[in-house]
Amino acid sequence: MKASRIAARAAAAAAVAAAGVLALSAPALAHVSVAAEGAAAKGGYAVVDFKVPNERDDASTAKLEVAFPADHPLSSALPEPIQGWKIDVTKAKLAKPVEVHGKQISEAVSKITWTATGEGVKPGFFQKFPVSVGALPEDADELVFKAIQTYSDKEVVRWIEVQADGAEEPENPAPVLALTAAAKDGHHGAAAEDASDRSDDAKATATTAEAASGSDGSDTTARVLGVVGIVVGAAGVAYGVLAGRRRTPATEA
């Protein structure tokens, strides 16, 4: 009896501990975040995804507003069309023009807003909002994108708190994009490399298909000729046997 009681108490304690861990980790999973599809190399271009999970049980995410960093302006930010969402790109004049690949840029994207035209991000689901951005700064290790999430019941959550060095993660942290070292081979980031890879893959697939088609045709021809040869050979053998039988009586006589 004592052993069973001890086991029951241990199981209850483990359940409470597990519930505590889940309670602590749940808010982290609900954060709006940003991550690159591949590497976000300094000085290059990249496709980044703003990920919006919906942790609510009674409301959908109806709008997402992402403010782009003013200290490191991005001259190009092209959102990918998403069915069921209206996208607005806001640009602003720069206080001081910046030079990007030899060109003077006087304005940059300051904000992108996604507004649901349908159900939005329903409870228990998440949505990715892809954007092609560049040129990424060469003098920074990360970019901070402050985001505002609005629910269908008008509740607003501001993911705008910047985590200080050595401090704990704030309650509503802003999405942060980590930048990697600049590419040494002259490529303009993961987006260009991915496009090149897809093109090479398509060419390789077409070449393989053509070779397979030619191989199949050759194999079919070879099989037909082989069958014809077997039939002709069998007919020759049969004719030889019949001819031999016919000659045998004449020889004996």
C-alpha positions, 0 to 999 in steps of 0.5 A: 500500500505504501509503495502504491501511495508513493507512486501515486504521489510521484505521478501527481507531482510529475503531472503538476511539474509538466503542467507548469512547464507547459504553462511557461512554454505556451506564451513563447509558442504564441509569439509572432516571429520571423525567420529566413528561408535559408540564410539571410546574408549581410549585403544580400537578399532573402525571403523571410517568413513572419509566422503568426500562431493563434493561441486564442480559443474564441477569436481569429487573427484578423490583421498583422502589421509589421514595422520595418527597421528605420535604423537599417532601411530596406530598399526592397520588400516584396510580399508574396500574395496570400489568398484571403489577405489584403496586403498594403505596403507603406514607404517613407522618405529617408532622412538621409539617402543610403547607397545600395549597390551603387544607387542612391535610395531616398525611400524605403519600406516602413510597414507592411499590413496584412488584413484578412478578407475571410476568416483569418488565422483561425484558433489552433492554426498558424499562418506564414507571411513571406516577404522578399527583402534586401539589400540586407545591411552589412553593419548589423547582426540582426534586424528587429521588426516590431509587430502588432497582432489584431484579433477578430474581437478587436483585441490588440497584442503588441509584439514590440519589446526588444530584449536587452543583452543578458536579460530575460525574454520580455513578455511580448518580444519583437520578432528578430531576424538573425543575419549571417556573414556576407557571401564570399562568392558574389551571390545575392543571398538565399533567394537568388541561390534557391531560384538558380537551384530550382532552374538547374533542377528543372533542367536536370529533370528534363534531361533525365526524362529525355534520356529515359524516353530515348532509353525506353524507345531503344529497349522497346525496339530491341525487344521487338527485334529479339522476339522476331529473331526468336520466331524466325529461328524457331521456324528455321529449326522446324523447317530443318526437322521436317526436311530431314524427315522427308529425306530419310526414306529416300536415303534408306531406299 
